[in-house]
Amino acid sequence: ILMMLKTMMSMLTNMSMLMSKHPMSMMMMVILQTMLVSMISGFMMESFWMAYMLMLIMLGGMMILFIYITSIVSNEMFNQKMNKKTMMIIITTIMVSTITMMDESMISSMSMNMETNTMNKIHQNEMTETLKKMFNTPTMKMMMTMMIFLLITLIMVAKMTNINKGPIRKMKN
């Protein structure tokens, strides 16, 4: 039921993304969608490492876009206006998908209880092997090199930025 709720939230985020016109609201929707996808993928896997890495990479990119957009976009307020037609489309889509997911989840939980246990054990072994391949001897040097490179790049960018200068845009009076 929790997974179904997260999927429904993801669908609602997708629907509201289509209606937003301001770049800041779109970016907030992408951040929310990233968090939901990482939570869903984290619950599907044995460990949250891959989902955590996905979320950190996406949020890092979103921070760069946030800085860029706030420095260029003018200081205009954005408001979301929803008419009755779009509200009805969203409600209908949510209701239909909820009914569809509930039927599938009830059928699958009643029929495949024994098979799920064996598949979970196989999946856990595969996930453990994937993490071992990522951080073991052949790729360890490459991972350490990438981590050191990212740290040095972060330090260089922090030193290059001038704190005394403001954003690129001019403030409206």
C-alpha positions as CSV (number, residue, x, y, z in Angstrom):
1,I,0.0,0.0,0.0
2,L,2.9,2.3,0.8
3,M,4.4,1.6,-2.7
4,M,1.0,2.4,-4.3
5,L,0.8,5.7,-2.4
6,K,4.3,6.7,-3.6
7,T,3.4,5.8,-7.2
8,M,0.2,7.8,-6.9
9,M,2.2,10.8,-5.6
10,S,4.6,10.4,-8.6
11,M,1.7,10.4,-11.0
12,L,0.3,13.5,-9.4
13,T,3.7,15.2,-9.6
14,N,3.8,14.4,-13.3
15,M,0.4,15.8,-13.9
16,S,1.1,19.0,-12.1
17,M,4.4,19.3,-14.0
18,L,2.4,19.6,-17.2
19,M,0.4,22.6,-15.9
20,S,3.3,24.6,-14.4
21,K,4.7,27.4,-16.5
22,H,7.3,29.0,-14.2
23,P,10.8,27.5,-14.2
24,M,11.0,27.5,-10.5
25,S,7.8,25.5,-10.0
26,M,9.0,23.1,-12.7
27,M,12.3,22.7,-10.9
28,M,10.5,22.0,-7.6
29,M,8.4,19.3,-9.4
30,V,11.6,17.7,-10.8
31,I,13.1,17.7,-7.3
32,L,10.0,16.1,-5.8
33,Q,9.9,13.6,-8.6
34,T,13.6,12.7,-8.0
35,M,12.9,12.1,-4.3
36,L,9.9,9.9,-5.0
37,V,11.8,7.8,-7.6
38,S,14.7,7.4,-5.3
39,M,12.4,6.3,-2.5
40,I,10.6,3.8,-4.8
41,S,13.9,2.4,-6.1
42,G,15.3,2.2,-2.6
43,F,12.5,0.1,-1.4
44,M,12.8,-2.2,-4.3
45,M,16.5,-2.9,-3.6
46,E,18.2,-4.4,-0.6
47,S,20.1,-1.3,0.2
48,F,19.5,2.4,-0.4
49,W,23.0,3.1,-1.8
50,M,22.0,3.3,-5.5
51,A,18.9,5.3,-4.7
52,Y,20.9,7.6,-2.5
53,M,23.5,8.2,-5.2
54,L,20.8,8.9,-7.8
55,M,19.2,11.5,-5.5
56,L,22.5,13.2,-4.7
57,I,23.5,13.4,-8.3
58,M,20.1,14.8,-9.4
59,L,19.9,17.3,-6.5
60,G,23.4,18.5,-7.3
61,G,22.4,19.2,-10.9
62,M,19.2,20.9,-9.7
63,M,21.2,23.1,-7.4
64,I,23.3,24.3,-10.4
65,L,20.1,24.9,-12.4
66,F,18.5,26.7,-9.4
67,I,21.4,29.1,-9.2
68,Y,21.4,29.7,-12.9
69,I,17.6,30.3,-13.1
70,T,17.5,32.6,-10.1
71,S,20.3,34.7,-11.5
72,I,18.6,35.1,-14.9
73,V,14.8,34.9,-14.4
74,S,13.2,38.2,-13.4
75,N,11.7,38.7,-10.0
76,E,8.2,37.8,-10.9
77,M,5.7,36.1,-8.7
78,F,4.2,32.9,-10.0
79,N,0.8,31.6,-9.2
80,Q,-0.9,28.4,-10.1
81,K,-4.4,28.8,-11.5
82,M,-6.4,25.6,-11.9
83,N,-9.6,25.5,-13.8
84,K,-12.3,22.9,-13.3
85,K,-11.4,20.9,-16.4
86,T,-7.8,20.3,-15.4
87,M,-8.9,19.5,-11.8
88,M,-11.4,16.9,-13.1
89,I,-8.8,15.3,-15.4
90,I,-6.4,15.0,-12.4
91,I,-9.0,13.5,-10.1
92,T,-10.3,11.1,-12.8
93,T,-6.7,9.9,-13.6
94,I,-5.9,9.4,-9.9
95,M,-9.1,7.4,-9.3
96,V,-8.7,5.2,-12.3
97,S,-5.1,4.4,-11.6
98,T,-5.9,3.8,-7.9
99,I,-8.5,1.2,-8.8
100,T,-6.2,-0.4,-11.3
101,M,-3.3,-0.6,-8.9
102,M,-5.5,-1.9,-6.1
103,D,-6.8,-4.8,-8.2
104,E,-3.3,-5.8,-9.3
105,S,-1.8,-5.5,-5.8
106,M,-4.6,-7.6,-4.3
107,I,-4.3,-10.3,-6.9
108,S,-0.6,-10.5,-6.8
109,S,-0.4,-10.6,-3.0
110,M,-2.9,-13.4,-2.7
111,S,-1.5,-15.6,-5.5
112,M,2.3,-15.4,-5.3
113,N,3.3,-15.4,-1.7
114,M,5.7,-18.4,-1.9
115,E,7.4,-17.4,-5.2
116,T,8.0,-13.9,-3.8
117,N,10.2,-15.2,-1.0
118,T,12.5,-17.1,-3.3
119,M,12.7,-14.2,-5.8
120,N,13.6,-11.8,-2.9
121,K,16.5,-14.1,-1.9
122,I,17.8,-14.2,-5.5
123,H,17.3,-10.4,-5.8
124,Q,19.2,-9.7,-2.6
125,N,22.1,-11.8,-3.8
126,E,22.2,-9.9,-7.1
127,M,22.1,-6.6,-5.3
128,T,25.0,-7.5,-3.0
129,E,27.0,-8.7,-6.0
130,T,26.3,-5.4,-7.8
131,L,27.6,-3.3,-4.9
132,K,30.7,-5.6,-4.5
133,K,31.5,-5.0,-8.2
134,M,31.2,-1.3,-7.8
135,F,33.5,-0.8,-4.8
136,N,35.9,-3.7,-5.1
137,T,39.5,-3.9,-6.4
138,P,39.2,-3.3,-10.2
139,T,37.0,-0.2,-9.9
140,M,38.2,1.1,-6.5
141,K,41.0,3.2,-8.0
142,M,38.7,4.8,-10.5
143,M,36.1,5.5,-7.8
144,M,38.7,7.1,-5.6
145,T,40.0,9.2,-8.5
146,M,36.5,10.4,-9.3
147,M,35.9,11.3,-5.6
148,I,39.1,13.2,-5.3
149,F,38.5,15.0,-8.6
150,L,35.0,16.0,-7.5
151,L,36.4,17.3,-4.2
152,I,39.1,19.3,-5.8
153,T,36.6,20.7,-8.3
154,L,34.3,21.7,-5.5
155,I,37.1,23.5,-3.7
156,M,38.2,25.3,-6.8
157,V,34.7,26.5,-7.7
158,A,34.2,27.7,-4.1
159,K,37.5,29.7,-4.2
160,M,36.7,31.1,-7.6
161,T,33.3,32.5,-6.8
162,N,33.3,36.0,-5.4
163,I,31.0,36.4,-2.4
164,N,30.9,40.2,-2.6
165,K,29.3,40.3,-6.1
166,G,25.6,39.5,-6.3
167,P,23.5,37.7,-8.9
168,I,23.5,38.4,-12.6
169,R,20.0,39.9,-12.7
170,K,19.0,43.3,-11.5
171,M,16.5,43.7,-8.7
172,K,13.1,45.2,-9.6
173,N,12.0,48.2,-7.6
